[in-house]
């Protein structure tokens, strides 16, 4: 297996072309239903702490059709505020429809388990479904011992099939309209979110990674971090991806861009190609290769843990591990 590594290009990009203007179509808010489920706090939780919550929001009409979103809010004091991560699932859950698909990270990828383990380190090999190298495990545990996991509000929207075609960027304005102009606005008004772009990230796995990167590079001023896990791009997308990354970093120089792939990922070669092309252009980014396949075991272990710890750190102004 490949050794886990993080490569960051150091040359700042000094010029860029402007982003093409995209018309925004507001998603109707006339039929929005929601449910809230309280997650029991641990036995050691202090009485004054509010319990963790799982909220489900339904949107009857959006620019990308009917949508459902599951939002995880951490256990907290009333005064606590948290960074926000929009986490998008893969193509398998897209086929299940909005209600079941939006639960991909929760039911199929066991994200709550990863959150619980990060809050109570040290991590073990079993938390990664066995797909972790000892050096990486030690580095994560050392970092968690020095600065504990602070917690994120994680919003898990349904990933529609609008980006599942040959051209991964053409429908991004419609998806961005919902995720940013409707969903993010609702998160900031109804949850204990830190309501700044610097404290907002977007990520996803496979098709969800493709969607997260397409939206994030289209609207970089809205985010502090844009990332993808095993993002489902094709080699012919390289030039367009790099051009959009250049423009995004020029528009928001503080933006962190990350590509994470794995030793048995279908898209390993494409992600390495993207990384090399970004390096040649001097586009600052984080690149990480970890052990693991492109399947549910990856999502339940290393994928979820690496996604959470990355955004928990960089959205709080820290360096990634």
Backbone bond lengths (Angstrom), bond angles and torsions (degrees), N, CA, C in turn:
res aa  C-N    CA-C-N  psi(-1)  N-CA   C-N-CA  omega(-1)  CA-C   N-CA-C  phi
1 X - - - 1.452 - - 1.521 111.27 -
2 X 1.301 115.58 152.80 1.453 119.08 178.05 1.510 110.30 -70.63
3 X 1.311 117.09 146.04 1.451 121.05 176.61 1.518 109.27 -74.68
4 X 1.311 116.57 140.82 1.461 120.15 177.65 1.509 108.64 -64.71
5 X 1.332 116.29 137.71 1.454 119.10 -179.75 1.506 109.88 -152.75
6 X 1.319 116.54 157.00 1.458 121.99 175.63 1.508 107.35 -129.79
7 X 1.303 116.68 122.30 1.445 122.07 -179.70 1.511 108.35 -117.36
8 X 1.315 117.91 129.67 1.453 122.32 -179.58 1.520 108.16 -124.54
9 X 1.336 118.22 119.73 1.456 120.09 175.49 1.510 109.21 -71.69
10 X 1.339 119.30 144.67 1.450 122.78 -169.85 1.524 113.69 -109.45
11 X 1.302 118.41 -11.51 1.457 118.62 -177.92 1.509 110.94 -82.99
12 X 1.280 117.44 127.95 1.475 121.52 179.58 1.513 109.86 -76.46
13 X 1.308 117.95 138.52 1.449 121.85 175.54 1.514 109.71 -80.67
14 X 1.325 118.61 129.45 1.452 121.83 -168.86 1.507 114.63 -104.14
15 X 1.332 118.31 -14.66 1.465 118.83 179.92 1.516 109.08 -145.60
16 X 1.311 115.37 155.26 1.461 118.50 -177.92 1.502 109.92 -159.82
17 X 1.352 115.73 160.16 1.452 121.63 175.04 1.507 108.57 -86.63
18 X 1.317 119.51 152.44 1.469 120.71 179.16 1.518 111.07 -71.68
19 X 1.317 115.79 150.26 1.461 120.48 174.31 1.522 109.46 -69.28
20 X 1.329 115.48 143.89 1.462 119.04 175.86 1.513 109.34 -67.97
21 X 1.318 116.08 139.93 1.472 120.02 -179.68 1.516 109.06 -71.39
22 X 1.290 115.66 137.99 1.463 120.97 179.76 1.523 109.08 -124.94
23 X 1.317 116.03 127.65 1.460 119.43 178.88 1.512 109.67 -68.70
24 X 1.333 116.84 139.41 1.450 121.55 -179.80 1.519 109.03 -103.07
25 X 1.297 114.82 133.29 1.458 121.05 176.37 1.517 107.88 -114.90
26 X 1.313 116.46 114.45 1.456 120.21 -176.58 1.526 110.66 -67.28
27 X 1.319 116.56 135.93 1.455 120.78 176.96 1.526 109.44 -76.69
28 X 1.322 117.84 133.73 1.463 119.35 178.38 1.518 110.83 -60.40
29 X 1.317 116.31 142.79 1.450 120.45 179.59 1.526 110.89 -113.93
30 X 1.334 117.69 16.72 1.455 120.70 -171.98 1.528 112.73 -77.80
31 X 1.327 118.44 -21.48 1.452 119.24 179.68 1.512 109.05 -131.11
32 X 1.313 115.98 82.03 1.456 121.55 -179.30 1.518 108.41 -121.45
33 X 1.303 116.93 117.04 1.458 121.48 178.02 1.511 109.07 -108.44
34 X 1.310 117.23 154.02 1.461 119.54 178.91 1.512 110.51 -147.54
35 X 1.311 114.69 151.70 1.452 121.37 172.62 1.507 108.06 -130.27
36 X 1.309 117.20 152.24 1.457 122.69 -179.56 1.510 108.51 -129.36
37 X 1.340 116.78 132.31 1.445 121.09 175.53 1.512 108.75 -124.17
38 X 1.315 117.06 123.94 1.455 121.17 178.18 1.515 109.22 -80.11
39 X 1.329 114.84 137.38 1.451 121.65 176.90 1.519 107.21 -102.52
40 X 1.312 117.19 123.49 1.462 121.02 -173.89 1.518 110.80 -59.08
41 X 1.339 118.70 132.08 1.455 121.15 177.35 1.516 110.61 -70.08
42 X 1.319 116.58 161.78 1.450 121.20 177.54 1.522 109.66 -66.90
43 X 1.329 115.58 160.51 1.460 120.22 -177.08 1.516 112.05 -62.05
44 X 1.343 115.81 -27.57 1.462 119.73 -177.38 1.523 113.20 -86.48
45 X 1.346 116.17 -1.81 1.464 119.12 -177.36 1.525 110.45 -64.98
46 X 1.300 115.74 139.58 1.455 119.98 178.64 1.519 109.61 -73.67
47 X 1.343 116.37 150.94 1.455 120.33 -174.76 1.518 112.94 -62.58
48 X 1.346 117.03 -30.95 1.455 118.64 -176.48 1.531 112.88 -77.87
49 X 1.313 116.94 -6.47 1.458 119.66 179.41 1.522 110.54 -82.03
50 X 1.330 115.74 138.86 1.461 121.22 176.22 1.522 108.70 -80.81
51 X 1.334 117.98 142.93 1.469 120.13 -177.32 1.525 111.56 -72.39
52 X 1.329 115.35 156.82 1.461 120.49 172.43 1.527 108.96 -63.31
53 X 1.336 115.62 151.65 1.464 120.73 -178.01 1.522 110.87 -131.53
54 X 1.311 114.08 150.36 1.457 121.52 169.91 1.529 106.85 -120.68
55 X 1.310 116.87 115.40 1.462 121.35 -178.17 1.524 109.56 -111.57
56 X 1.314 116.28 140.93 1.464 121.04 176.96 1.521 108.89 -119.77
57 X 1.319 115.34 124.38 1.458 121.77 179.95 1.528 109.15 -115.17
58 X 1.325 116.68 132.22 1.460 122.04 178.89 1.524 109.70 -112.91
59 X 1.316 116.90 135.54 1.466 123.74 -179.82 1.526 107.68 -122.58
60 X 1.321 115.89 112.27 1.466 120.33 -174.89 1.521 112.17 -68.43
61 X 1.324 117.32 -34.67 1.464 121.09 -177.25 1.526 109.82 -138.46
62 X 1.326 116.27 127.82 1.461 122.28 173.96 1.526 107.06 -143.78
63 X 1.326 118.54 171.37 1.465 120.16 177.14 1.523 114.19 -61.20
64 X 1.354 117.14 -17.69 1.466 120.50 178.57 1.528 111.28 -115.10
65 X 1.321 116.61 22.82 1.454 120.97 176.67 1.515 113.30 94.27
66 X 1.318 115.53 -168.29 1.458 121.31 179.65 1.521 109.53 -64.71
67 X 1.346 116.71 135.31 1.456 120.83 -175.91 1.522 111.23 -132.32
68 X 1.331 114.86 151.22 1.457 122.52 173.32 1.521 107.76 -133.38
69 X 1.331 116.57 144.38 1.463 122.33 -178.52 1.519 108.88 -136.77
70 X 1.332 116.60 131.99 1.463 121.38 173.17 1.528 107.33 -106.94
71 X 1.325 116.12 127.97 1.463 122.13 -175.97 1.522 109.39 -117.38
72 X 1.330 116.18 125.95 1.459 122.24 176.81 1.526 109.11 -102.29
73 X 1.327 115.80 122.48 1.470 122.33 178.98 1.521 107.65 -112.81
74 X 1.335 119.03 127.46 1.467 120.04 -175.05 1.518 113.76 -70.35
75 X 1.325 115.29 160.04 1.458 122.17 166.88 1.515 107.43 -58.24
76 X 1.369 117.43 143.32 1.457 117.05 -168.77 1.516 111.99 -166.16
77 X 1.314 114.69 164.87 1.451 121.88 163.44 1.519 108.32 -82.10
78 X 1.319 117.26 158.17 1.461 120.67 -178.23 1.524 111.62 -60.09
79 X 1.317 117.42 -27.07 1.459 121.24 -177.16 1.527 113.69 -88.89
80 X 1.324 118.32 -7.63 1.469 121.25 -175.52 1.524 111.67 -70.90
81 X 1.317 115.66 144.40 1.456 122.90 173.33 1.519 108.54 -130.73
82 X 1.351 117.08 148.54 1.453 121.08 -171.84 1.529 111.83 -131.69
83 X 1.345 116.95 149.91 1.464 119.86 168.10 1.525 110.05 -62.57
84 X 1.323 115.36 161.44 1.466 121.70 -177.93 1.525 109.57 -116.56
85 X 1.324 115.95 133.59 1.459 122.12 173.87 1.517 109.25 -122.06
86 X 1.326 117.02 124.11 1.456 122.32 170.03 1.528 106.40 -91.79
87 X 1.339 116.92 117.79 1.467 122.31 -175.42 1.524 109.61 -117.65
88 X 1.327 116.29 121.39 1.459 121.52 -174.41 1.525 111.12 -107.99
89 X 1.324 115.48 138.48 1.464 121.89 -176.68 1.518 111.82 -84.97
90 X 1.340 115.92 178.72 1.454 122.15 -177.43 1.516 114.29 -92.40
91 X 1.335 114.87 -175.98 1.465 121.74 -172.93 1.522 113.11 -65.93
92 X 1.336 118.03 -29.77 1.458 119.75 -179.94 1.506 112.58 -58.86
93 X 1.327 116.35 -38.73 1.463 120.82 179.81 1.521 111.96 -79.82
94 X 1.331 117.36 -24.43 1.462 120.10 176.00 1.522 110.50 -58.39
95 X 1.326 116.61 -37.32 1.461 120.94 -178.23 1.532 112.92 -71.68
96 X 1.330 117.33 -11.30 1.465 120.94 -178.64 1.518 113.05 -87.04
97 X 1.338 117.83 -10.31 1.455 121.06 -177.89 1.516 112.16 90.85
98 X 1.339 117.27 167.96 1.465 121.35 -171.41 1.521 115.43 -58.52
99 X 1.338 118.71 -45.62 1.462 119.56 -173.91 1.527 111.71 -68.13
100 X 1.310 117.48 -51.00 1.463 120.29 -179.84 1.521 111.11 -75.37
101 X 1.322 116.77 -36.99 1.463 119.65 -178.13 1.510 112.85 -63.30
102 X 1.331 116.71 -40.33 1.463 120.38 -179.00 1.518 112.19 -62.86
103 X 1.319 117.28 -18.58 1.457 121.53 178.72 1.523 112.42 -90.41
104 X 1.321 116.68 10.61 1.461 120.31 -177.53 1.513 113.88 -54.90
105 X 1.338 116.25 -51.25 1.461 119.35 -179.24 1.527 111.05 -66.49
106 X 1.305 118.47 -29.61 1.465 121.03 -176.94 1.524 111.05 -83.29
107 X 1.326 117.96 -54.57 1.461 121.20 -173.24 1.522 113.17 -84.70
108 X 1.327 117.24 -43.57 1.461 120.78 -173.93 1.527 112.97 -89.61
109 X 1.321 117.45 -32.78 1.466 121.07 -175.55 1.529 113.00 -104.67
110 X 1.349 116.90 -2.10 1.473 122.25 173.47 1.530 112.86 55.88
111 X 1.329 117.02 45.97 1.458 120.45 -176.25 1.523 112.53 -64.71
112 X 1.335 117.83 -35.57 1.465 119.97 -179.83 1.526 111.02 -61.61
113 X 1.320 117.07 -34.14 1.464 120.84 176.63 1.517 110.71 -65.07
114 X 1.319 117.07 -41.96 1.466 120.35 178.07 1.527 111.05 -64.78
115 X 1.325 116.46 -39.89 1.467 120.46 178.31 1.529 109.99 -61.94
116 X 1.328 116.12 -45.35 1.468 120.09 -179.50 1.522 111.34 -62.08
117 X 1.319 117.45 -41.04 1.462 120.25 -178.85 1.527 111.50 -69.38
118 X 1.322 118.01 -37.81 1.464 119.94 177.23 1.522 111.21 -64.82
119 X 1.314 116.90 -32.20 1.459 120.50 179.63 1.522 112.42 -76.20
120 X 1.351 116.67 -15.21 1.464 120.92 -178.11 1.526 110.14 -133.66
121 X 1.346 116.37 66.45 1.461 119.21 179.59 1.532 111.03 -70.64
122 X 1.329 118.11 168.01 1.458 126.48 13.18 1.529 112.94 -83.76
123 X 1.324 115.02 153.98 1.450 121.75 175.12 1.522 109.37 -75.70
124 X 1.340 115.62 153.87 1.460 121.57 178.33 1.523 109.67 -123.94
125 X 1.329 116.99 165.88 1.462 121.07 179.13 1.521 111.44 -56.40
126 X 1.331 117.24 -35.94 1.461 120.62 -178.58 1.518 112.18 -63.65
127 X 1.334 118.11 -26.95 1.466 120.84 178.14 1.518 111.70 -66.75
128 X 1.325 116.47 -21.16 1.461 122.45 -179.65 1.527 111.20 -102.21
129 X 1.328 116.69 14.31 1.468 121.31 -175.50 1.531 110.72 56.60
130 X 1.338 116.60 26.35 1.463 121.82 179.13 1.508 114.99 87.12
131 X 1.343 119.01 -6.37 1.464 121.84 -175.43 1.525 110.56 -97.85
132 X 1.327 116.76 75.07 1.456 121.13 177.37 1.517 108.68 -156.39
133 X 1.318 116.26 143.02 1.458 121.25 174.66 1.522 108.79 -90.53
134 X 1.316 116.08 149.92 1.456 121.01 -175.65 1.529 112.39 -60.00
135 X 1.319 116.97 -37.27 1.470 119.55 -179.36 1.524 110.83 -64.91
136 X 1.324 116.56 -40.94 1.461 120.65 179.09 1.524 110.64 -68.31
137 X 1.323 117.22 -42.53 1.454 121.76 178.49 1.525 110.55 -60.11
138 X 1.318 116.51 -43.54 1.466 120.50 179.40 1.517 111.32 -64.59
139 X 1.347 116.91 -40.44 1.467 120.48 -179.34 1.530 110.87 -65.09
140 X 1.321 116.86 -41.86 1.463 120.31 178.79 1.521 111.23 -64.97
141 X 1.311 116.96 -44.08 1.463 120.10 -179.55 1.520 112.07 -67.18
142 X 1.327 116.97 -36.44 1.466 119.82 176.20 1.526 110.27 -62.67
143 X 1.328 115.71 -45.41 1.467 119.76 -179.91 1.522 111.39 -64.20
144 X 1.324 117.42 -41.74 1.459 120.73 179.37 1.524 111.16 -66.93
145 X 1.318 117.01 -31.37 1.449 120.26 176.66 1.512 112.83 -69.61
146 X 1.329 116.46 -31.09 1.464 121.09 -179.82 1.522 112.04 -84.26
147 X 1.308 117.22 -42.57 1.460 123.34 179.04 1.522 107.96 -136.89
148 X 1.308 116.64 103.91 1.453 120.84 -174.78 1.515 113.44 -64.72
149 X 1.315 114.76 162.95 1.463 121.71 176.89 1.526 109.11 -65.27
150 X 1.331 117.20 120.64 1.458 121.54 -175.07 1.503 114.85 -85.60
151 X 1.330 117.05 -23.63 1.455 121.18 179.27 1.514 113.44 101.79
152 X 1.312 115.08 148.01 1.458 123.29 -179.28 1.520 109.95 -132.99
153 X 1.318 116.90 149.52 1.457 120.86 162.02 1.520 105.79 -83.81
154 X 1.326 116.59 116.56 1.465 121.12 -176.60 1.519 109.09 -108.48
155 X 1.319 116.24 116.95 1.461 122.60 177.72 1.519 108.73 -102.32
156 X 1.319 116.66 122.75 1.465 122.51 -175.52 1.529 109.49 -113.18
157 X 1.326 118.21 91.05 1.463 119.93 179.78 1.526 111.75 -82.84
158 X 1.294 115.11 156.53 1.464 120.11 169.03 1.520 108.60 -61.92
159 X 1.346 116.39 136.71 1.458 121.26 177.20 1.526 108.38 -97.17
160 X 1.323 119.27 104.62 1.467 121.04 -178.59 1.522 111.07 -72.37
161 X 1.322 116.02 166.52 1.468 119.71 -175.36 1.524 113.23 -86.09
162 X 1.328 118.29 15.07 1.467 119.99 -176.93 1.529 112.41 -67.27
163 X 1.361 117.44 -20.66 1.466 119.98 179.54 1.519 111.51 -103.80
164 X 1.317 117.74 11.50 1.453 120.63 -177.16 1.505 114.26 -89.53
165 X 1.305 117.09 17.35 1.460 120.64 -178.54 1.520 110.20 -104.53
166 X 1.324 117.48 -173.48 1.455 120.54 -173.86 1.522 112.47 -65.27
167 X 1.323 117.72 -36.29 1.462 120.70 -177.34 1.524 108.21 -98.82
168 X 1.332 118.33 112.05 1.462 120.20 -171.14 1.518 115.97 -81.97
169 X 1.339 117.81 -8.29 1.460 119.34 -172.87 1.524 114.62 -110.65
170 X 1.328 118.59 -16.80 1.461 120.30 -169.74 1.529 112.79 -65.38
171 X 1.334 117.86 -33.07 1.457 120.52 -178.37 1.525 112.78 -95.58
172 X 1.324 117.38 3.67 1.465 120.59 -178.34 1.531 113.12 -58.35
173 X 1.351 120.69 -36.69 1.471 118.93 178.81 1.524 113.68 -58.41
174 X 1.335 118.03 -37.41 1.461 120.47 179.32 1.527 111.03 -67.22
175 X 1.332 116.35 -43.88 1.455 120.26 179.32 1.526 110.77 -67.43
176 X 1.337 116.84 -39.11 1.466 120.77 178.15 1.518 111.04 -63.68
177 X 1.304 116.97 -36.73 1.461 120.19 179.00 1.522 110.85 -58.03
178 X 1.323 117.01 -43.95 1.462 118.99 178.26 1.523 111.99 -72.46
179 X 1.332 117.52 -51.31 1.466 120.54 -172.82 1.523 112.38 -64.50
180 X 1.316 117.02 -38.44 1.467 120.21 -175.29 1.521 112.12 -95.38
181 X 1.323 116.45 -52.05 1.460 119.41 -171.82 1.527 113.48 -78.52
182 X 1.323 117.62 -22.48 1.465 120.53 178.53 1.530 111.50 -110.86
183 X 1.338 116.90 -59.85 1.468 120.00 -173.84 1.523 111.86 -66.08
184 X 1.304 118.47 -50.99 1.463 120.54 -176.98 1.525 110.97 -62.35
185 X 1.312 117.19 -37.26 1.468 120.96 177.29 1.529 110.25 -62.14
186 X 1.330 116.36 -42.11 1.470 120.63 179.93 1.533 110.69 -67.73
187 X 1.314 117.48 -41.06 1.466 120.89 178.24 1.525 110.24 -59.17
188 X 1.313 116.59 -45.54 1.465 120.32 -176.30 1.522 112.46 -69.66
189 X 1.312 117.08 -25.68 1.463 118.99 -179.13 1.522 112.97 -91.33
190 X 1.340 118.44 -21.13 1.462 120.44 -171.96 1.527 114.80 -120.07
191 X 1.328 118.03 0.95 1.462 120.89 178.42 1.525 108.97 -131.96
192 X 1.341 118.15 165.92 1.467 120.77 177.77 1.521 112.23 -78.45
193 X 1.314 115.86 58.88 1.461 122.53 -176.75 1.521 111.31 -89.28
194 X 1.327 115.77 146.28 1.461 120.96 166.20 1.523 105.61 -77.93
195 X 1.307 116.99 111.59 1.464 121.75 -168.65 1.518 112.67 -89.72
196 X 1.344 116.36 57.41 1.462 120.79 177.24 1.519 109.14 -132.65
197 X 1.332 118.10 151.54 1.467 119.57 175.68 1.522 112.98 -59.22
198 X 1.339 117.16 -36.80 1.462 120.69 -177.74 1.516 112.39 -61.20
199 X 1.324 116.83 -25.26 1.465 121.59 -178.60 1.523 112.05 -104.04
200 X 1.335 116.87 22.19 1.465 121.95 -177.52 1.520 109.91 -124.62
201 X 1.330 116.78 128.88 1.454 121.30 178.76 1.512 111.41 -126.87
202 X 1.336 115.51 160.70 1.459 121.60 175.08 1.515 107.83 -137.15
203 X 1.331 116.30 136.27 1.460 122.42 -175.48 1.519 107.71 -153.51
204 X 1.312 116.73 171.25 1.449 120.83 177.68 1.507 110.31 178.39
205 X 1.331 115.74 166.82 1.456 121.06 -177.63 1.519 110.49 -112.82
206 X 1.331 116.59 136.41 1.458 124.44 175.93 1.539 110.57 57.77
207 X 1.334 119.18 -114.83 1.466 120.39 176.14 1.522 110.36 -59.56
208 X 1.330 116.70 -37.21 1.463 120.17 176.93 1.518 112.71 -65.57
209 X 1.336 117.28 -32.99 1.459 120.43 175.18 1.511 111.42 -67.81
210 X 1.307 115.46 -38.33 1.467 120.97 175.35 1.533 110.32 -61.08
211 X 1.337 116.16 -45.74 1.458 120.53 179.55 1.512 112.86 -66.09
212 X 1.341 116.69 -42.32 1.462 120.58 -179.28 1.518 111.43 -62.49
213 X 1.319 116.65 -44.09 1.461 120.40 -179.54 1.530 110.52 -68.62
214 X 1.330 117.70 -41.88 1.467 120.43 179.75 1.520 111.17 -60.46
215 X 1.339 117.15 -44.50 1.464 121.19 179.52 1.522 110.76 -70.42
216 X 1.326 116.63 -44.77 1.454 120.28 -177.10 1.518 113.69 -63.41
217 X 1.325 117.52 -38.86 1.459 120.30 179.36 1.524 111.64 -76.15
218 X 1.328 116.83 -24.15 1.464 120.55 176.12 1.522 111.52 -72.81
219 X 1.346 116.13 -39.38 1.472 121.03 -176.71 1.536 110.11 -124.67
220 X 1.325 118.88 60.25 1.471 121.27 -172.72 1.520 113.78 -65.27
221 X 1.322 117.42 -23.66 1.460 120.20 -179.54 1.522 112.29 -68.67
222 X 1.335 117.49 -11.98 1.469 121.83 -178.90 1.523 113.19 -90.50
223 X 1.350 117.76 -5.96 1.457 120.21 -170.36 1.520 112.96 -132.17
224 X 1.342 113.94 153.47 1.456 120.81 169.63 1.509 111.51 -96.24
225 X 1.344 117.20 -21.93 1.459 121.84 179.86 1.518 110.07 -149.07
226 X 1.328 115.60 135.98 1.463 123.76 176.01 1.518 106.41 -126.67
227 X 1.331 117.29 127.32 1.457 119.39 -173.58 1.520 111.10 -149.77
228 X 1.331 114.83 165.49 1.457 121.08 175.94 1.513 110.64 -147.37
229 X 1.341 115.73 139.63 1.463 122.96 174.80 1.525 108.07 -102.93
230 X 1.333 116.71 119.06 1.465 120.44 178.73 1.532 110.62 49.37
231 X 1.335 115.98 44.36 1.470 121.47 -172.60 1.525 111.77 -59.98
232 X 1.322 116.11 133.58 1.467 122.74 -171.52 1.524 111.43 -85.55
233 X 1.320 115.84 74.51 1.458 121.47 174.91 1.528 109.82 -109.57
234 X 1.332 115.76 164.53 1.456 122.40 176.73 1.523 109.90 -108.10
235 X 1.334 118.50 157.16 1.472 120.57 -179.43 1.524 113.12 -54.33
236 X 1.332 117.15 -36.40 1.468 120.08 -177.75 1.526 112.59 -70.10
237 X 1.332 118.25 -8.21 1.463 121.47 176.39 1.522 112.68 -83.71
238 X 1.337 118.13 -3.94 1.465 121.65 -170.82 1.521 112.78 -58.67
239 X 1.313 117.94 -52.51 1.467 120.44 -175.23 1.531 111.72 -62.77
240 X 1.335 116.37 -42.06 1.466 119.93 179.81 1.525 110.54 -66.48
241 X 1.330 116.47 -41.26 1.455 120.56 178.17 1.527 110.78 -60.34
242 X 1.310 117.03 -48.28 1.468 120.74 -177.79 1.524 110.58 -63.80
243 X 1.336 117.51 -42.25 1.462 120.46 179.27 1.528 110.59 -61.81
244 X 1.327 116.74 -41.99 1.463 119.92 178.99 1.528 111.21 -68.55
245 X 1.319 117.23 -36.91 1.466 120.35 177.09 1.527 110.70 -64.84
246 X 1.320 117.53 -41.31 1.464 121.25 176.93 1.517 111.27 -58.50
247 X 1.328 116.01 -47.68 1.459 120.05 -178.64 1.528 111.20 -65.56
248 X 1.332 115.58 -39.46 1.470 119.85 -178.79 1.528 111.23 -64.28
249 X 1.324 117.79 -45.36 1.466 120.90 -179.65 1.522 111.68 -69.75
250 X 1.329 117.43 -29.89 1.455 119.59 175.35 1.529 110.47 -69.67
251 X 1.318 116.46 -36.43 1.465 120.95 -179.81 1.525 111.13 -75.30
252 X 1.317 116.59 -35.58 1.468 121.31 -179.89 1.528 108.06 -133.91
253 X 1.332 118.35 85.03 1.472 121.17 -175.54 1.521 114.06 -62.33
254 X 1.326 118.00 -18.61 1.467 120.83 -179.15 1.530 112.75 -87.73
255 X 1.321 116.79 -5.30 1.459 121.24 -178.56 1.526 111.11 -64.59
256 X 1.342 116.42 136.55 1.462 120.89 172.16 1.522 107.62 -100.98
257 X 1.320 115.26 132.73 1.457 122.83 179.62 1.524 107.73 -118.68
258 X 1.329 116.86 127.85 1.470 119.00 179.56 1.516 111.81 -132.53
259 X 1.329 114.66 141.59 1.453 123.75 170.63 1.529 107.46 -118.64
260 X 1.333 116.81 124.11 1.463 121.28 175.49 1.518 108.42 -119.98
261 X 1.324 115.69 130.06 1.452 121.62 177.38 1.520 107.95 -134.17
262 X 1.326 116.48 -179.83 1.456 119.35 -177.50 1.523 110.51 -139.40
263 X 1.330 114.65 167.86 1.456 121.18 -172.03 1.518 113.64 -62.82
264 X 1.342 117.22 -27.17 1.466 120.66 -179.76 1.531 111.58 -118.20
265 X 1.303 116.51 24.01 1.463 121.91 179.03 1.520 110.13 -74.13
266 X 1.347 116.87 136.67 1.457 120.84 174.99 1.529 111.28 -57.00
267 X 1.326 116.05 -30.36 1.457 121.36 -172.79 1.534 112.58 -103.72
268 X 1.326 117.14 17.28 1.463 121.06 -179.86 1.520 111.63 -56.16
269 X 1.329 117.86 -49.67 1.460 120.94 -177.39 1.528 111.42 -63.87
270 X 1.330 116.75 -37.66 1.469 120.11 179.10 1.525 110.24 -67.12
271 X 1.341 117.03 -43.45 1.463 120.02 179.77 1.526 111.33 -64.58
272 X 1.326 117.50 -37.66 1.463 119.83 176.11 1.527 110.83 -66.28
273 X 1.316 115.83 -36.58 1.465 120.49 176.78 1.529 110.54 -64.58
274 X 1.336 117.20 -45.09 1.465 120.81 177.16 1.530 110.29 -59.44
275 X 1.327 116.07 -45.52 1.466 121.00 -179.31 1.524 111.36 -59.63
276 X 1.317 116.99 -46.40 1.471 121.02 179.93 1.523 111.00 -62.83
277 X 1.326 116.62 -42.19 1.466 120.40 -179.80 1.524 111.14 -65.96
278 X 1.325 117.68 -38.66 1.467 120.41 176.62 1.524 110.53 -64.53
279 X 1.318 116.63 -42.89 1.467 120.35 178.41 1.526 111.42 -59.53
280 X 1.315 116.93 -43.67 1.460 120.63 -178.83 1.525 111.89 -62.76
281 X 1.328 115.71 -32.34 1.458 120.51 179.42 1.532 112.46 -88.04
282 X 1.323 116.78 -4.34 1.463 119.82 -179.73 1.516 113.32 72.87
283 X 1.335 117.19 29.44 1.460 121.34 -179.66 1.529 108.22 -90.49
284 X 1.306 116.39 116.37 1.466 121.24 -178.14 1.519 110.90 -64.15
285 X 1.333 116.10 132.55 1.454 120.91 179.87 1.522 109.46 -164.08
286 X 1.327 115.80 165.42 1.454 123.24 173.44 1.525 108.16 -107.26
287 X 1.317 115.54 139.15 1.464 120.57 -178.69 1.523 107.95 -136.33
288 X 1.327 116.44 126.49 1.456 120.65 -175.84 1.521 110.10 -135.18
289 X 1.343 115.66 131.37 1.462 122.49 174.25 1.525 107.51 -115.03
290 X 1.316 117.01 124.56 1.463 122.43 -178.48 1.525 108.96 -123.19
291 X 1.323 118.14 164.38 1.468 119.56 173.92 1.524 111.20 -69.46
292 X 1.327 115.96 152.86 1.456 118.52 172.04 1.509 114.63 135.49
293 X 1.331 117.07 160.55 1.457 123.90 179.35 1.522 111.53 -91.15
294 X 1.327 115.41 178.34 1.459 121.51 174.32 1.530 106.31 -100.51
295 X 1.341 116.23 79.61 1.459 119.47 -179.54 1.521 110.49 -161.02
296 X 1.319 116.46 -171.46 1.459 120.94 -173.37 1.521 112.72 -66.17
297 X 1.324 117.47 -31.25 1.463 119.61 178.15 1.521 110.55 -61.53
298 X 1.316 117.37 -37.89 1.467 121.34 176.51 1.527 109.91 -63.98
299 X 1.318 117.33 -47.42 1.463 121.30 -178.02 1.525 111.54 -62.09
300 X 1.332 117.05 -40.47 1.461 121.53 -177.49 1.525 112.91 -73.58
301 X 1.312 116.84 -19.95 1.453 120.10 -176.87 1.505 113.19 -115.83
302 X 1.322 115.45 -99.29 1.462 120.56 -172.66 1.520 112.15 -60.95
303 X 1.337 118.67 -38.02 1.461 120.49 -177.56 1.511 112.58 -60.54
304 X 1.333 116.54 -52.61 1.459 120.27 -179.60 1.513 112.98 -64.89
305 X 1.322 117.22 -42.91 1.467 120.40 -178.62 1.521 111.04 -65.20
306 X 1.320 117.21 -47.23 1.466 120.11 -179.26 1.528 111.19 -64.16
307 X 1.316 117.59 -38.10 1.461 121.06 178.36 1.520 110.81 -63.14
308 X 1.320 116.87 -48.29 1.466 120.99 -177.06 1.522 111.98 -65.49
309 X 1.316 117.74 -46.93 1.461 119.48 -175.58 1.526 110.92 -69.91
310 X 1.313 117.85 -32.84 1.473 120.42 177.58 1.524 110.47 -63.09
311 X 1.323 117.11 -51.85 1.464 120.22 -176.13 1.526 111.59 -72.08
312 X 1.321 117.89 -33.64 1.456 119.74 177.02 1.531 110.47 -60.38
313 X 1.301 116.58 -34.46 1.468 120.06 -179.08 1.530 111.88 -82.20
314 X 1.321 117.16 -55.28 1.468 118.64 -171.06 1.525 111.80 -70.47
315 X 1.330 118.65 -29.56 1.463 120.58 178.38 1.525 112.04 -76.85
316 X 1.329 115.98 -8.21 1.458 121.56 172.16 1.522 111.72 -105.27
317 X 1.333 117.12 11.26 1.452 121.18 175.84 1.522 114.54 84.14
318 X 1.339 118.33 13.24 1.451 121.21 179.01 1.516 110.74 -97.02
319 X 1.316 115.79 165.73 1.465 120.72 176.01 1.515 109.95 -80.39
320 X 1.321 118.59 146.75 1.471 120.63 175.08 1.524 110.49 -68.94
321 X 1.308 115.24 162.21 1.462 120.71 179.14 1.525 109.32 -89.08
